[in-house]
């Protein structure tokens, strides 16, 4: 189960576009902070009972940019005034059978498309 979590973390980092040459473009402190956020997110996400049983397991989609958010992203990093914060769309997570704990939601800016 722990190796499955590590695999998912790697997938999330790839979704953020933090691979290859783009990694070098980021400042180390910003990258470290985003990685720490991702690591801390996992205990605050309730996965369905069969989440790690098959290939079609739900994935917490974390990224950056408005296009990512508009495309159904569940959480995204935002950098403003040299500070990293994050936004969460709880409805997008629910659509993938994931529930995000209120403790994490209280730290995020809540976003979403109401009326969908």
N, C-alpha and C positions, 0 to 999 in steps of 0.2 A: 504494500500500500504506500509506503514511503517513497519507493522508486516511482510509483505512478504519480505522486505529487511532484516529484522532481521533474518528471517528463512534462507534466502540465506547465510547470514554471518555465521550462525551456521553450515550450510552445508559445507561452504568453510573451516572453521576451522577443521571440521571432515576430510575433504579431505587432509588437511595438516598433519593428523596424530597427532593432538594436543590433543588427549583425553586420559583418563586413566593414566596408569603409565608412558607413554612416556612424558606426560606433566611435570612430576616431573623431568625428565632427562634434560629438557631445563633450561637454566638460565633464571631467571625472566626478565631481561632487553631484552634479545633476543625475548622472547615470546611477551612481551609488544610491542616491535617495530614491529613485524610481524602483530600483531593484529591491530596496528595503521595504518600500510600500507593497510591492507584489508579494514578497515573502510574508508580510504581516496580514495580507488580505485573506489568506486561506483559512485560518481558524474562524473567521467571521462569515464564512459562506457555508450554508447548509446544502449539502449535496443529496440528491435522492438516494435511497437505499441501494439501488442497483447501478449507481453512477460509474463504478469502475469495473463493471462486469463485461461490457462489450465494447466493440469498436466505435459505436455511435454514442459514446458517453458525452454528457454535457460538458461544455468548456466555458469557463469564465472569460469572456472576450474583453480584454483590456488593451487600449491603444491610445492614440493621440490624434488630434485633428478633428475638425468639424465633420468632414466626410465620413470618418470612422463612426462618429456618434450618430450621424444621420442614417448610416447604413445598418443600424441595429446594435451598435456597440454597447456593452453593459457598463463599462467604466472607462474613463479616459483621463490622462494626465493633462494638466494645464499649467503652463509656466507664465506667470505674470509678475512683473517687477522683480525678476530673478528669484521668485519663490515657486516651488512646485506644489501644486495642490491637485485634487482630483474631483471628478464629477461621477455620479452614479445614476444610472437609469434603472430603478428597481423593476419596472414593468418589463424591460428587455430581459432582465435576469429571470423573472418569473416565467417568461415564455419558454425558457430553456430548463424549467423545473429547478431553478436555483433560488434560494432565499438568502438575502443578505441581512445580517444581524443589525439591529438598531444601533448598536455601539459603533459600527463602521459607518452606517448612514448618517449618524450625528456628526461625523467628522467631514463628510463630503458635502458638496453642493449637489442637491437633488435636481435632476433634469429628467425630461421625458416628453413624449408626445401625448398630450392629454386628448382623449376622445377617440383613440384608436381601439 
